[in-house]
Amino acid sequence: MTIGEKLKELRKIADKTVAKVAEDSGILPARVSFYEMDKGIPTIPILQKLAKGLDCTIFDIIDEPLGRKKDKCIHSEICPFYQKKFLHAETK
């Protein structure tokens, strides 16, 4: 899942419009749409603002293992996102 897809998913979960996320985060609505459409990658300060507008944390936005192939992260031995998301699921 891309950052844009995750932003859109979190916005829908929060039941907010692009305009409301923009208002709550202090970012222009066009910029929120820009990131949701994956036309750019937000910087850390922008991620902080978006997280505030979505009532979540930066980690909720970027909590996706990088380098994942199918269901296994190629960095599974050291990747905290893999361990958090997938190892806990395997123990259930």
C-alpha positions, 0 to 999 in steps of 0.5 A: 500500500502506498502512502497515498492509499494509506492517507485515503484509507485513514481519511475514510476511517476518520469519516472526513472529507479532504477539506476537513482533513486540510482544515484540521491539519493546516494544509491546503485541500489541493495538497492533501489530494496531491498526496492521496493521489501519490503525486509526491511524498510528504516530508516528516513535518507534513506527515505530522500535520496530516496525522493531526488532521487524521487523528492518528500518528505518523506511524499509522500512515507509514506502518507498512513494511518496505521491501515486502515480497508477498507476505514476507518482508525481506528485512524480517529479521530487523524490520520492526514494522514486520515484527509488529504487524506480521509476527503478532498475527502468526502467534494468534 
